[in-house]
Amino acid sequence: MQMKEKKVDTFEMITHFKSIYIGHTSTLNWDTVQPMTALNITNLDTGAGSNGKLTMLNIDTKQIWQSDPLDTLYKDCKCIAHINK
C-alpha cells in the first residue's frame, strides 16, 4: 500500500513586524488584568468590558497606563460577565 505524501501549507509574512498588538481575547482568560506578551505579540485586552481594566500602551516607550476596574469607576456598571474556563 502506497502512502500519499501530505502537502504542507507554508505561511510566510510579507512584512516582518518588530511588534504586534492584539485585543478581543481578554487576559482575564488567564486570570490576569495585565497585558501579556509572547514572542513579539502583546495582548492589550485586559477585560474592560468584563469589569477588568482599560489599558493603554505607549508603543515607543512600552509604558502602560491602566484604569481602575470598571465597577469601581461606574457604580451602576452593567459589565459583561466573564466566564473563566
mmCIF file of the N, C-alpha and C atoms, coordinates in Angstrom:
data_MODEL
# 
_entry.id   MODEL 
# 
loop_
_atom_site.group_PDB 
_atom_site.id 
_atom_site.type_symbol 
_atom_site.label_atom_id 
_atom_site.label_alt_id 
_atom_site.label_comp_id 
_atom_site.label_asym_id 
_atom_site.label_entity_id 
_atom_site.label_seq_id 
_atom_site.pdbx_PDB_ins_code 
_atom_site.Cartn_x 
_atom_site.Cartn_y 
_atom_site.Cartn_z 
_atom_site.occupancy 
_atom_site.B_iso_or_equiv 
_atom_site.pdbx_formal_charge 
_atom_site.auth_seq_id 
_atom_site.auth_comp_id 
_atom_site.auth_asym_id 
_atom_site.auth_atom_id 
_atom_site.pdbx_PDB_model_num 
ATOM 1   N N  . MET A 1 1  ? 0.826   -1.169 0.000  1.00 0.00 ? 1  MET A N  1 
ATOM 2   C CA . MET A 1 1  ? 0.000   0.000  0.000  1.00 0.00 ? 1  MET A CA 1 
ATOM 3   C C  . MET A 1 1  ? 0.881   1.246  0.000  1.00 0.00 ? 1  MET A C  1 
ATOM 4   N N  . GLN A 1 2  ? 0.656   2.139  -0.949 1.00 0.00 ? 2  GLN A N  1 
ATOM 5   C CA . GLN A 1 2  ? 1.460   3.335  -1.077 1.00 0.00 ? 2  GLN A CA 1 
ATOM 6   C C  . GLN A 1 2  ? 0.779   4.485  -0.322 1.00 0.00 ? 2  GLN A C  1 
ATOM 7   N N  . MET A 1 3  ? 1.563   5.167  0.523  1.00 0.00 ? 3  MET A N  1 
ATOM 8   C CA . MET A 1 3  ? 1.018   6.298  1.271  1.00 0.00 ? 3  MET A CA 1 
ATOM 9   C C  . MET A 1 3  ? 1.262   7.575  0.490  1.00 0.00 ? 3  MET A C  1 
ATOM 10  N N  . LYS A 1 4  ? 0.224   8.408  0.453  1.00 0.00 ? 4  LYS A N  1 
ATOM 11  C CA . LYS A 1 4  ? 0.377   9.693  -0.219 1.00 0.00 ? 4  LYS A CA 1 
ATOM 12  C C  . LYS A 1 4  ? 1.161   10.640 0.667  1.00 0.00 ? 4  LYS A C  1 
ATOM 13  N N  . GLU A 1 5  ? 1.998   11.434 0.033  1.00 0.00 ? 5  GLU A N  1 
ATOM 14  C CA . GLU A 1 5  ? 2.756   12.410 0.778  1.00 0.00 ? 5  GLU A CA 1 
ATOM 15  C C  . GLU A 1 5  ? 1.830   13.580 1.125  1.00 0.00 ? 5  GLU A C  1 
ATOM 16  N N  . LYS A 1 6  ? 1.859   13.964 2.362  1.00 0.00 ? 6  LYS A N  1 
ATOM 17  C CA . LYS A 1 6  ? 0.996   15.039 2.832  1.00 0.00 ? 6  LYS A CA 1 
ATOM 18  C C  . LYS A 1 6  ? 1.567   16.387 2.402  1.00 0.00 ? 6  LYS A C  1 
ATOM 19  N N  . LYS A 1 7  ? 0.725   17.216 1.792  1.00 0.00 ? 7  LYS A N  1 
ATOM 20  C CA . LYS A 1 7  ? 1.153   18.549 1.393  1.00 0.00 ? 7  LYS A CA 1 
ATOM 21  C C  . LYS A 1 7  ? 1.099   19.457 2.614  1.00 0.00 ? 7  LYS A C  1 
ATOM 22  N N  . VAL A 1 8  ? 2.152   20.180 2.834  1.00 0.00 ? 8  VAL A N  1 
ATOM 23  C CA . VAL A 1 8  ? 2.218   21.099 3.967  1.00 0.00 ? 8  VAL A CA 1 
ATOM 24  C C  . VAL A 1 8  ? 2.123   22.518 3.424  1.00 0.00 ? 8  VAL A C  1 
ATOM 25  N N  . ASP A 1 9  ? 1.095   23.227 3.893  1.00 0.00 ? 9  ASP A N  1 
ATOM 26  C CA . ASP A 1 9  ? 0.974   24.633 3.503  1.00 0.00 ? 9  ASP A CA 1 
ATOM 27  C C  . ASP A 1 9  ? 1.978   25.449 4.306  1.00 0.00 ? 9  ASP A C  1 
ATOM 28  N N  . THR A 1 10 ? 2.647   26.344 3.628  1.00 0.00 ? 10 THR A N  1 
ATOM 29  C CA . THR A 1 10 ? 3.586   27.208 4.327  1.00 0.00 ? 10 THR A CA 1 
ATOM 30  C C  . THR A 1 10 ? 3.032   28.618 4.361  1.00 0.00 ? 10 THR A C  1 
ATOM 31  N N  . PHE A 1 11 ? 3.347   29.314 5.413  1.00 0.00 ? 11 PHE A N  1 
ATOM 32  C CA . PHE A 1 11 ? 2.907   30.683 5.590  1.00 0.00 ? 11 PHE A CA 1 
ATOM 33  C C  . PHE A 1 11 ? 4.142   31.522 5.830  1.00 0.00 ? 11 PHE A C  1 
ATOM 34  N N  . GLU A 1 12 ? 4.257   32.575 5.070  1.00 0.00 ? 12 GLU A N  1 
ATOM 35  C CA . GLU A 1 12 ? 5.391   33.460 5.250  1.00 0.00 ? 12 GLU A CA 1 
ATOM 36  C C  . GLU A 1 12 ? 4.887   34.891 5.312  1.00 0.00 ? 12 GLU A C  1 
ATOM 37  N N  . MET A 1 13 ? 5.356   35.617 6.316  1.00 0.00 ? 13 MET A N  1 
ATOM 38  C CA . MET A 1 13 ? 4.976   37.019 6.457  1.00 0.00 ? 13 MET A CA 1 
ATOM 39  C C  . MET A 1 13 ? 5.605   37.822 5.319  1.00 0.00 ? 13 MET A C  1 
ATOM 40  N N  . ILE A 1 14 ? 4.810   38.652 4.686  1.00 0.00 ? 14 ILE A N  1 
ATOM 41  C CA . ILE A 1 14 ? 5.333   39.537 3.647  1.00 0.00 ? 14 ILE A CA 1 
ATOM 42  C C  . ILE A 1 14 ? 6.116   40.669 4.294  1.00 0.00 ? 14 ILE A C  1 
ATOM 43  N N  . THR A 1 15 ? 5.546   41.200 5.382  1.00 0.00 ? 15 THR A N  1 
ATOM 44  C CA . THR A 1 15 ? 6.215   42.243 6.150  1.00 0.00 ? 15 THR A CA 1 
ATOM 45  C C  . THR A 1 15 ? 6.532   41.675 7.515  1.00 0.00 ? 15 THR A C  1 
ATOM 46  N N  . HIS A 1 16 ? 7.758   41.734 7.922  1.00 0.00 ? 16 HIS A N  1 
ATOM 47  C CA . HIS A 1 16 ? 8.144   41.241 9.236  1.00 0.00 ? 16 HIS A CA 1 
ATOM 48  C C  . HIS A 1 16 ? 7.992   42.378 10.236 1.00 0.00 ? 16 HIS A C  1 
ATOM 49  N N  . PHE A 1 17 ? 7.158   42.161 11.233 1.00 0.00 ? 17 PHE A N  1 
ATOM 50  C CA . PHE A 1 17 ? 6.867   43.181 12.214 1.00 0.00 ? 17 PHE A CA 1 
ATOM 51  C C  . PHE A 1 17 ? 7.723   42.979 13.452 1.00 0.00 ? 17 PHE A C  1 
ATOM 52  N N  . LYS A 1 18 ? 8.233   44.070 13.995 1.00 0.00 ? 18 LYS A N  1 
ATOM 53  C CA . LYS A 1 18 ? 9.002   44.004 15.228 1.00 0.00 ? 18 LYS A CA 1 
ATOM 54  C C  . LYS A 1 18 ? 8.077   43.687 16.400 1.00 0.00 ? 18 LYS A C  1 
ATOM 55  N N  . SER A 1 19 ? 6.887   44.296 16.405 1.00 0.00 ? 19 SER A N  1 
ATOM 56  C CA . SER A 1 19 ? 5.906   44.081 17.469 1.00 0.00 ? 19 SER A CA 1 
ATOM 57  C C  . SER A 1 19 ? 4.516   44.011 16.867 1.00 0.00 ? 19 SER A C  1 
ATOM 58  N N  . ILE A 1 20 ? 3.665   43.176 17.473 1.00 0.00 ? 20 ILE A N  1 
ATOM 59  C CA . ILE A 1 20 ? 2.272   43.032 17.053 1.00 0.00 ? 20 ILE A CA 1 
ATOM 60  C C  . ILE A 1 20 ? 1.412   43.203 18.304 1.00 0.00 ? 20 ILE A C  1 
ATOM 61  N N  . TYR A 1 21 ? 0.365   44.023 18.195 1.00 0.00 ? 21 TYR A N  1 
ATOM 62  C CA . TYR A 1 21 ? -0.525  44.286 19.325 1.00 0.00 ? 21 TYR A CA 1 
ATOM 63  C C  . TYR A 1 21 ? -1.922  43.789 18.973 1.00 0.00 ? 21 TYR A C  1 
ATOM 64  N N  . ILE A 1 22 ? -2.524  43.032 19.890 1.00 0.00 ? 22 ILE A N  1 
ATOM 65  C CA . ILE A 1 22 ? -3.829  42.440 19.633 1.00 0.00 ? 22 ILE A CA 1 
ATOM 66  C C  . ILE A 1 22 ? -4.789  42.729 20.787 1.00 0.00 ? 22 ILE A C  1 
ATOM 67  N N  . GLY A 1 23 ? -6.060  42.433 20.539 1.00 0.00 ? 23 GLY A N  1 
ATOM 68  C CA . GLY A 1 23 ? -7.105  42.543 21.549 1.00 0.00 ? 23 GLY A CA 1 
ATOM 69  C C  . GLY A 1 23 ? -8.202  41.556 21.219 1.00 0.00 ? 23 GLY A C  1 
ATOM 70  N N  . HIS A 1 24 ? -9.336  41.709 21.876 1.00 0.00 ? 24 HIS A N  1 
ATOM 71  C CA . HIS A 1 24 ? -10.527 40.871 21.679 1.00 0.00 ? 24 HIS A CA 1 
ATOM 72  C C  . HIS A 1 24 ? -10.382 39.455 22.224 1.00 0.00 ? 24 HIS A C  1 
ATOM 73  N N  . THR A 1 25 ? -9.301  39.180 22.912 1.00 0.00 ? 25 THR A N  1 
ATOM 74  C CA . THR A 1 25 ? -9.159  37.943 23.683 1.00 0.00 ? 25 THR A CA 1 
ATOM 75  C C  . THR A 1 25 ? -8.625  38.389 25.033 1.00 0.00 ? 25 THR A C  1 
ATOM 76  N N  . SER A 1 26 ? -9.521  38.516 25.995 1.00 0.00 ? 26 SER A N  1 
ATOM 77  C CA . SER A 1 26 ? -9.182  39.121 27.274 1.00 0.00 ? 26 SER A CA 1 
ATOM 78  C C  . SER A 1 26 ? -8.153  38.314 28.050 1.00 0.00 ? 26 SER A C  1 
ATOM 79  N N  . THR A 1 27 ? -7.232  39.037 28.685 1.00 0.00 ? 27 THR A N  1 
ATOM 80  C CA . THR A 1 27 ? -6.256  38.386 29.559 1.00 0.00 ? 27 THR A CA 1 
ATOM 81  C C  . THR A 1 27 ? -6.934  37.821 30.808 1.00 0.00 ? 27 THR A C  1 
ATOM 82  N N  . LEU A 1 28 ? -8.197  38.165 31.035 1.00 0.00 ? 28 LEU A N  1 
ATOM 83  C CA . LEU A 1 28 ? -8.939  37.568 32.148 1.00 0.00 ? 28 LEU A CA 1 
ATOM 84  C C  . LEU A 1 28 ? -9.057  36.054 31.968 1.00 0.00 ? 28 LEU A C  1 
ATOM 85  N N  . ASN A 1 29 ? -8.935  35.577 30.733 1.00 0.00 ? 29 ASN A N  1 
ATOM 86  C CA . ASN A 1 29 ? -8.931  34.128 30.485 1.00 0.00 ? 29 ASN A CA 1 
ATOM 87  C C  . ASN A 1 29 ? -7.756  33.447 31.171 1.00 0.00 ? 29 ASN A C  1 
ATOM 88  N N  . TRP A 1 30 ? -6.708  34.207 31.478 1.00 0.00 ? 30 TRP A N  1 
ATOM 89  C CA . TRP A 1 30 ? -5.528  33.688 32.161 1.00 0.00 ? 30 TRP A CA 1 
ATOM 90  C C  . TRP A 1 30 ? -5.427  34.275 33.577 1.00 0.00 ? 30 TRP A C  1 
ATOM 91  N N  . ASP A 1 31 ? -6.569  34.738 34.093 1.00 0.00 ? 31 ASP A N  1 
ATOM 92  C CA . ASP A 1 31 ? -6.663  35.274 35.460 1.00 0.00 ? 31 ASP A CA 1 
ATOM 93  C C  . ASP A 1 31 ? -5.702  36.422 35.741 1.00 0.00 ? 31 ASP A C  1 
ATOM 94  N N  . THR A 1 32 ? -5.526  37.306 34.768 1.00 0.00 ? 32 THR A N  1 
ATOM 95  C CA . THR A 1 32 ? -4.698  38.485 34.984 1.00 0.00 ? 32 THR A CA 1 
ATOM 96  C C  . THR A 1 32 ? -5.324  39.693 34.306 1.00 0.00 ? 32 THR A C  1 
ATOM 97  N N  . VAL A 1 33 ? -5.108  40.862 34.886 1.00 0.00 ? 33 VAL A N  1 
ATOM 98  C CA . VAL A 1 33 ? -5.555  42.109 34.256 1.00 0.00 ? 33 VAL A CA 1 
ATOM 99  C C  . VAL A 1 33 ? -4.357  42.873 33.702 1.00 0.00 ? 33 VAL A C  1 
ATOM 100 N N  . GLN A 1 34 ? -3.246  42.186 33.550 1.00 0.00 ? 34 GLN A N  1 
ATOM 101 C CA . GLN A 1 34 ? -2.048  42.779 32.967 1.00 0.00 ? 34 GLN A CA 1 
ATOM 102 C C  . GLN A 1 34 ? -1.925  42.353 31.506 1.00 0.00 ? 34 GLN A C  1 
ATOM 103 N N  . PRO A 1 35 ? -1.378  43.224 30.643 1.00 0.00 ? 35 PRO A N  1 
ATOM 104 C CA . PRO A 1 35 ? -1.105  42.805 29.269 1.00 0.00 ? 35 PRO A CA 1 
ATOM 105 C C  . PRO A 1 35 ? -0.158  41.603 29.278 1.00 0.00 ? 35 PRO A C  1 
ATOM 106 N N  . MET A 1 36 ? -0.290  40.764 28.257 1.00 0.00 ? 36 MET A N  1 
ATOM 107 C CA . MET A 1 36 ? 0.535   39.560 28.168 1.00 0.00 ? 36 MET A CA 1 
ATOM 108 C C  . MET A 1 36 ? 1.310   39.588 26.850 1.00 0.00 ? 36 MET A C  1 
ATOM 109 N N  . THR A 1 37 ? 2.588   39.203 26.917 1.00 0.00 ? 37 THR A N  1 
ATOM 110 C CA . THR A 1 37 ? 3.430   39.174 25.720 1.00 0.00 ? 37 THR A CA 1 
ATOM 111 C C  . THR A 1 37 ? 4.013   37.783 25.541 1.00 0.00 ? 37 THR A C  1 
ATOM 112 N N  . ALA A 1 38 ? 3.924   37.278 24.326 1.00 0.00 ? 38 ALA A N  1 
ATOM 113 C CA . ALA A 1 38 ? 4.574   36.027 23.934 1.00 0.00 ? 38 ALA A CA 1 
ATOM 114 C C  . ALA A 1 38 ? 5.254   36.293 22.591 1.00 0.00 ? 38 ALA A C  1 
ATOM 115 N N  . LEU A 1 39 ? 6.539   35.994 22.548 1.00 0.00 ? 39 LEU A N  1 
ATOM 116 C CA . LEU A 1 39 ? 7.359   36.315 21.371 1.00 0.00 ? 39 LEU A CA 1 
ATOM 117 C C  . LEU A 1 39 ? 7.238   37.812 21.115 1.00 0.00 ? 39 LEU A C  1 
ATOM 118 N N  . ASN A 1 40 ? 6.752   38.226 19.956 1.00 0.00 ? 40 ASN A N  1 
ATOM 119 C CA . ASN A 1 40 ? 6.618   39.664 19.674 1.00 0.00 ? 40 ASN A CA 1 
ATOM 120 C C  . ASN A 1 40 ? 5.155   40.100 19.632 1.00 0.00 ? 40 ASN A C  1 
ATOM 121 N N  . ILE A 1 41 ? 4.263   39.311 20.227 1.00 0.00 ? 41 ILE A N  1 
ATOM 122 C CA . ILE A 1 41 ? 2.824   39.606 20.209 1.00 0.00 ? 41 ILE A CA 1 
ATOM 123 C C  . ILE A 1 41 ? 2.385   39.998 21.616 1.00 0.00 ? 41 ILE A C  1 
ATOM 124 N N  . THR A 1 42 ? 1.774   41.178 21.741 1.00 0.00 ? 42 THR A N  1 
ATOM 125 C CA . THR A 1 42 ? 1.287   41.658 23.031 1.00 0.00 ? 42 THR A CA 1 
ATOM 126 C C  . THR A 1 42 ? -0.224  41.775 22.989 1.00 0.00 ? 42 THR A C  1 
ATOM 127 N N  . ASN A 1 43 ? -0.882  41.125 23.938 1.00 0.00 ? 43 ASN A N  1 
ATOM 128 C CA . ASN A 1 43 ? -2.331  41.195 24.073 1.00 0.00 ? 43 ASN A CA 1 
ATOM 129 C C  . ASN A 1 43 ? -2.643  42.305 25.066 1.00 0.00 ? 43 ASN A C  1 
ATOM 130 N N  . LEU A 1 44 ? -3.305  43.367 24.592 1.00 0.00 ? 44 LEU A N  1 
ATOM 131 C CA . LEU A 1 44 ? -3.636  44.515 25.429 1.00 0.00 ? 44 LEU A CA 1 
ATOM 132 C C  . LEU A 1 44 ? -5.067  44.479 25.946 1.00 0.00 ? 44 LEU A C  1 
ATOM 133 N N  . ASP A 1 45 ? -5.828  43.454 25.611 1.00 0.00 ? 45 ASP A N  1 
ATOM 134 C CA . ASP A 1 45 ? -7.222  43.367 26.064 1.00 0.00 ? 45 ASP A CA 1 
ATOM 135 C C  . ASP A 1 45 ? -7.231  42.854 27.496 1.00 0.00 ? 45 ASP A C  1 
ATOM 136 N N  . THR A 1 46 ? -7.402  43.766 28.442 1.00 0.00 ? 46 THR A N  1 
ATOM 137 C CA . THR A 1 46 ? -7.373  43.408 29.863 1.00 0.00 ? 46 THR A CA 1 
ATOM 138 C C  . THR A 1 46 ? -8.770  43.398 30.464 1.00 0.00 ? 46 THR A C  1 
ATOM 139 N N  . GLY A 1 47 ? -9.771  43.181 29.635 1.00 0.00 ? 47 GLY A N  1 
ATOM 140 C CA . GLY A 1 47 ? -11.117 42.904 30.108 1.00 0.00 ? 47 GLY A CA 1 
ATOM 141 C C  . GLY A 1 47 ? -11.945 44.092 30.542 1.00 0.00 ? 47 GLY A C  1 
ATOM 142 N N  . ALA A 1 48 ? -11.747 45.259 29.952 1.00 0.00 ? 48 ALA A N  1 
ATOM 143 C CA . ALA A 1 48 ? -12.517 46.442 30.363 1.00 0.00 ? 48 ALA A CA 1 
ATOM 144 C C  . ALA A 1 48 ? -14.019 46.222 30.213 1.00 0.00 ? 48 ALA A C  1 
ATOM 145 N N  . GLY A 1 49 ? -14.450 45.462 29.256 1.00 0.00 ? 49 GLY A N  1 
ATOM 146 C CA . GLY A 1 49 ? -15.874 45.192 29.069 1.00 0.00 ? 49 GLY A CA 1 
ATOM 147 C C  . GLY A 1 49 ? -16.411 44.123 30.001 1.00 0.00 ? 49 GLY A C  1 
ATOM 148 N N  . SER A 1 50 ? -15.514 43.465 30.722 1.00 0.00 ? 50 SER A N  1 
ATOM 149 C CA . SER A 1 50 ? -15.911 42.398 31.660 1.00 0.00 ? 50 SER A CA 1 
ATOM 150 C C  . SER A 1 50 ? -15.464 42.735 33.077 1.00 0.00 ? 50 SER A C  1 
ATOM 151 N N  . ASN A 1 51 ? -15.495 44.019 33.414 1.00 0.00 ? 51 ASN A N  1 
ATOM 152 C CA . ASN A 1 51 ? -15.084 44.522 34.723 1.00 0.00 ? 51 ASN A CA 1 
ATOM 153 C C  . ASN A 1 51 ? -13.591 44.376 34.978 1.00 0.00 ? 51 ASN A C  1 
ATOM 154 N N  . GLY A 1 52 ? -12.805 44.291 33.927 1.00 0.00 ? 52 GLY A N  1 
ATOM 155 C CA . GLY A 1 52 ? -11.354 44.327 34.084 1.00 0.00 ? 52 GLY A CA 1 
ATOM 156 C C  . GLY A 1 52 ? -10.906 45.771 34.055 1.00 0.00 ? 52 GLY A C  1 
ATOM 157 N N  . LYS A 1 53 ? -9.758  46.007 33.476 1.00 0.00 ? 53 LYS A N  1 
ATOM 158 C CA . LYS A 1 53 ? -9.207  47.358 33.395 1.00 0.00 ? 53 LYS A CA 1 
ATOM 159 C C  . LYS A 1 53 ? -9.040  47.765 31.934 1.00 0.00 ? 53 LYS A C  1 
ATOM 160 N N  . LEU A 1 54 ? -9.175  49.061 31.680 1.00 0.00 ? 54 LEU A N  1 
ATOM 161 C CA . LEU A 1 54 ? -8.862  49.614 30.370 1.00 0.00 ? 54 LEU A CA 1 
ATOM 162 C C  . LEU A 1 54 ? -7.363  49.880 30.357 1.00 0.00 ? 54 LEU A C  1 
ATOM 163 N N  . THR A 1 55 ? -6.680  49.389 29.347 1.00 0.00 ? 55 THR A N  1 
ATOM 164 C CA . THR A 1 55 ? -5.224  49.500 29.270 1.00 0.00 ? 55 THR A CA 1 
ATOM 165 C C  . THR A 1 55 ? -4.809  50.292 28.044 1.00 0.00 ? 55 THR A C  1 
ATOM 166 N N  . MET A 1 56 ? -3.828  51.180 28.252 1.00 0.00 ? 56 MET A N  1 
ATOM 167 C CA . MET A 1 56 ? -3.219  51.946 27.155 1.00 0.00 ? 56 MET A CA 1 
ATOM 168 C C  . MET A 1 56 ? -1.716  51.683 27.193 1.00 0.00 ? 56 MET A C  1 
ATOM 169 N N  . LEU A 1 57 ? -1.097  51.679 26.027 1.00 0.00 ? 57 LEU A N  1 
ATOM 170 C CA . LEU A 1 57 ? 0.335   51.407 25.935 1.00 0.00 ? 57 LEU A CA 1 
ATOM 171 C C  . LEU A 1 57 ? 0.982   52.416 25.001 1.00 0.00 ? 57 LEU A C  1 
ATOM 172 N N  . ASN A 1 58 ? 2.069   53.022 25.446 1.00 0.00 ? 58 ASN A N  1 
ATOM 173 C CA . ASN A 1 58 ? 2.896   53.840 24.578 1.00 0.00 ? 58 ASN A CA 1 
ATOM 174 C C  . ASN A 1 58 ? 3.826   52.870 23.864 1.00 0.00 ? 58 ASN A C  1 
ATOM 175 N N  . ILE A 1 59 ? 3.609   52.669 22.570 1.00 0.00 ? 59 ILE A N  1 
ATOM 176 C CA . ILE A 1 59 ? 4.381   51.634 21.867 1.00 0.00 ? 59 ILE A CA 1 
ATOM 177 C C  . ILE A 1 59 ? 5.852   52.007 21.682 1.00 0.00 ? 59 ILE A C  1 
ATOM 178 N N  . ASP A 1 60 ? 6.189   53.283 21.851 1.00 0.00 ? 60 ASP A N  1 
ATOM 179 C CA . ASP A 1 60 ? 7.598   53.678 21.754 1.00 0.00 ? 60 ASP A CA 1 
ATOM 180 C C  . ASP A 1 60 ? 8.357   53.397 23.041 1.00 0.00 ? 60 ASP A C  1 
ATOM 181 N N  . THR A 1 61 ? 7.744   53.715 24.188 1.00 0.00 ? 61 THR A N  1 
ATOM 182 C CA . THR A 1 61 ? 8.432   53.561 25.474 1.00 0.00 ? 61 THR A CA 1 
ATOM 183 C C  . THR A 1 61 ? 8.024   52.284 26.215 1.00 0.00 ? 61 THR A C  1 
ATOM 184 N N  . LYS A 1 62 ? 6.932   51.644 25.768 1.00 0.00 ? 62 LYS A N  1 
ATOM 185 C CA . LYS A 1 62 ? 6.348   50.452 26.405 1.00 0.00 ? 62 LYS A CA 1 
ATOM 186 C C  . LYS A 1 62 ? 5.736   50.771 27.781 1.00 0.00 ? 62 LYS A C  1 
ATOM 187 N N  . GLN A 1 63 ? 5.532   52.070 28.080 1.00 0.00 ? 63 GLN A N  1 
ATOM 188 C CA . GLN A 1 63 ? 4.885   52.453 29.330 1.00 0.00 ? 63 GLN A CA 1 
ATOM 189 C C  . GLN A 1 63 ? 3.396   52.131 29.245 1.00 0.00 ? 63 GLN A C  1 
ATOM 190 N N  . ILE A 1 64 ? 2.866   51.564 30.330 1.00 0.00 ? 64 ILE A N  1 
ATOM 191 C CA . ILE A 1 64 ? 1.466   51.140 30.386 1.00 0.00 ? 64 ILE A CA 1 
ATOM 192 C C  . ILE A 1 64 ? 0.714   52.022 31.370 1.00 0.00 ? 64 ILE A C  1 
ATOM 193 N N  . TRP A 1 65 ? -0.512  52.388 31.005 1.00 0.00 ? 65 TRP A N  1 
ATOM 194 C CA . TRP A 1 65 ? -1.443  53.052 31.904 1.00 0.00 ? 65 TRP A CA 1 
ATOM 195 C C  . TRP A 1 65 ? -2.685  52.185 31.975 1.00 0.00 ? 65 TRP A C  1 
ATOM 196 N N  . GLN A 1 66 ? -3.244  52.060 33.184 1.00 0.00 ? 66 GLN A N  1 
ATOM 197 C CA . GLN A 1 66 ? -4.463  51.267 33.357 1.00 0.00 ? 66 GLN A CA 1 
ATOM 198 C C  . GLN A 1 66 ? -5.462  52.012 34.236 1.00 0.00 ? 66 GLN A C  1 
ATOM 199 N N  . SER A 1 67 ? -6.727  51.809 33.908 1.00 0.00 ? 67 SER A N  1 
ATOM 200 C CA . SER A 1 67 ? -7.795  52.341 34.741 1.00 0.00 ? 67 SER A CA 1 
ATOM 201 C C  . SER A 1 67 ? -7.985  51.432 35.951 1.00 0.00 ? 67 SER A C  1 
ATOM 202 N N  . ASP A 1 68 ? -8.802  51.889 36.869 1.00 0.00 ? 68 ASP A N  1 
ATOM 203 C CA . ASP A 1 68 ? -9.276  51.001 37.930 1.00 0.00 ? 68 ASP A CA 1 
ATOM 204 C C  . ASP A 1 68 ? -10.314 50.078 37.302 1.00 0.00 ? 68 ASP A C  1 
ATOM 205 N N  . PRO A 1 69 ? -10.679 48.976 37.977 1.00 0.00 ? 69 PRO A N  1 
ATOM 206 C CA . PRO A 1 69 ? -11.752 48.121 37.445 1.00 0.00 ? 69 PRO A CA 1 
ATOM 207 C C  . PRO A 1 69 ? -13.024 48.953 37.236 1.00 0.00 ? 69 PRO A C  1 
ATOM 208 N N  . LEU A 1 70 ? -13.752 48.652 36.179 1.00 0.00 ? 70 LEU A N  1 
ATOM 209 C CA . LEU A 1 70 ? -14.885 49.486 35.795 1.00 0.00 ? 70 LEU A CA 1 
ATOM 210 C C  . LEU A 1 70 ? -15.937 49.642 36.874 1.00 0.00 ? 70 LEU A C  1 
ATOM 211 N N  . ASP A 1 71 ? -16.195 48.591 37.662 1.00 0.00 ? 71 ASP A N  1 
ATOM 212 C CA . ASP A 1 71 ? -17.251 48.727 38.668 1.00 0.00 ? 71 ASP A CA 1 
ATOM 213 C C  . ASP A 1 71 ? -16.873 49.676 39.800 1.00 0.00 ? 71 ASP A C  1 
ATOM 214 N N  . THR A 1 72 ? -15.579 50.006 39.931 1.00 0.00 ? 72 THR A N  1 
ATOM 215 C CA . THR A 1 72 ? -15.175 50.998 40.929 1.00 0.00 ? 72 THR A CA 1 
ATOM 216 C C  . THR A 1 72 ? -15.300 52.414 40.376 1.00 0.00 ? 72 THR A C  1 
ATOM 217 N N  . LEU A 1 73 ? -15.339 52.531 39.065 1.00 0.00 ? 73 LEU A N  1 
ATOM 218 C CA . LEU A 1 73 ? -15.482 53.841 38.426 1.00 0.00 ? 73 LEU A CA 1 
ATOM 219 C C  . LEU A 1 73 ? -16.937 54.182 38.141 1.00 0.00 ? 73 LEU A C  1 
ATOM 220 N N  . TYR A 1 74 ? -17.735 53.176 37.817 1.00 0.00 ? 74 TYR A N  1 
ATOM 221 C CA . TYR A 1 74 ? -19.142 53.351 37.458 1.00 0.00 ? 74 TYR A CA 1 
ATOM 222 C C  . TYR A 1 74 ? -19.974 52.437 38.349 1.00 0.00 ? 74 TYR A C  1 
ATOM 223 N N  . LYS A 1 75 ? -20.593 53.023 39.355 1.00 0.00 ? 75 LYS A N  1 
ATOM 224 C CA . LYS A 1 75 ? -21.315 52.223 40.360 1.00 0.00 ? 75 LYS A CA 1 
ATOM 225 C C  . LYS A 1 75 ? -22.461 51.417 39.765 1.00 0.00 ? 75 LYS A C  1 
ATOM 226 N N  . ASP A 1 76 ? -23.096 51.898 38.703 1.00 0.00 ? 76 ASP A N  1 
ATOM 227 C CA . ASP A 1 76 ? -24.205 51.173 38.080 1.00 0.00 ? 76 ASP A CA 1 
ATOM 228 C C  . ASP A 1 76 ? -23.734 50.390 36.853 1.00 0.00 ? 76 ASP A C  1 
ATOM 229 N N  . CYS A 1 77 ? -22.471 49.996 36.852 1.00 0.00 ? 77 CYS A N  1 
ATOM 230 C CA . CYS A 1 77 ? -21.878 49.298 35.713 1.00 0.00 ? 77 CYS A CA 1 
ATOM 231 C C  . CYS A 1 77 ? -22.596 47.975 35.437 1.00 0.00 ? 77 CYS A C  1 
ATOM 232 N N  . LYS A 1 78 ? -22.987 47.793 34.210 1.00 0.00 ? 78 LYS A N  1 
ATOM 233 C CA . LYS A 1 78 ? -23.596 46.526 33.765 1.00 0.00 ? 78 LYS A CA 1 
ATOM 234 C C  . LYS A 1 78 ? -22.569 45.832 32.865 1.00 0.00 ? 78 LYS A C  1 
ATOM 235 N N  . CYS A 1 79 ? -21.482 45.404 33.468 1.00 0.00 ? 79 CYS A N  1 
ATOM 236 C CA . CYS A 1 79 ? -20.395 44.783 32.717 1.00 0.00 ? 79 CYS A CA 1 
ATOM 237 C C  . CYS A 1 79 ? -20.802 43.399 32.232 1.00 0.00 ? 79 CYS A C  1 
ATOM 238 N N  . ILE A 1 80 ? -20.189 42.991 31.174 1.00 0.00 ? 80 ILE A N  1 
ATOM 239 C CA . ILE A 1 80 ? -20.398 41.653 30.634 1.00 0.00 ? 80 ILE A CA 1 
ATOM 240 C C  . ILE A 1 80 ? -19.768 40.656 31.598 1.00 0.00 ? 80 ILE A C  1 
ATOM 241 N N  . ALA A 1 81 ? -20.517 39.641 31.966 1.00 0.00 ? 81 ALA A N  1 
ATOM 242 C CA . ALA A 1 81 ? -19.974 38.616 32.865 1.00 0.00 ? 81 ALA A CA 1 
ATOM 243 C C  . ALA A 1 81 ? -18.860 37.868 32.158 1.00 0.00 ? 81 ALA A C  1 
ATOM 244 N N  . HIS A 1 82 ? -17.752 37.700 32.830 1.00 0.00 ? 82 HIS A N  1 
ATOM 245 C CA . HIS A 1 82 ? -16.628 36.974 32.255 1.00 0.00 ? 82 HIS A CA 1 
ATOM 246 C C  . HIS A 1 82 ? -16.625 35.561 32.819 1.00 0.00 ? 82 HIS A C  1 
ATOM 247 N N  . ILE A 1 83 ? -16.487 34.603 31.960 1.00 0.00 ? 83 ILE A N  1 
ATOM 248 C CA . ILE A 1 83 ? -16.505 33.199 32.371 1.00 0.00 ? 83 ILE A CA 1 
ATOM 249 C C  . ILE A 1 83 ? -15.114 32.620 32.176 1.00 0.00 ? 83 ILE A C  1 
ATOM 250 N N  . ASN A 1 84 ? -14.479 32.208 33.260 1.00 0.00 ? 84 ASN A N  1 
ATOM 251 C CA . ASN A 1 84 ? -13.189 31.512 33.163 1.00 0.00 ? 84 ASN A CA 1 
ATOM 252 C C  . ASN A 1 84 ? -13.453 30.043 32.938 1.00 0.00 ? 84 ASN A C  1 
ATOM 253 N N  . LYS A 1 85 ? -12.677 29.437 32.096 1.00 0.00 ? 85 LYS A N  1 
ATOM 254 C CA . LYS A 1 85 ? -12.831 28.007 31.824 1.00 0.00 ? 85 LYS A CA 1 
ATOM 255 C C  . LYS A 1 85 ? -12.160 27.191 32.888 1.00 0.00 ? 85 LYS A C  1 
# 
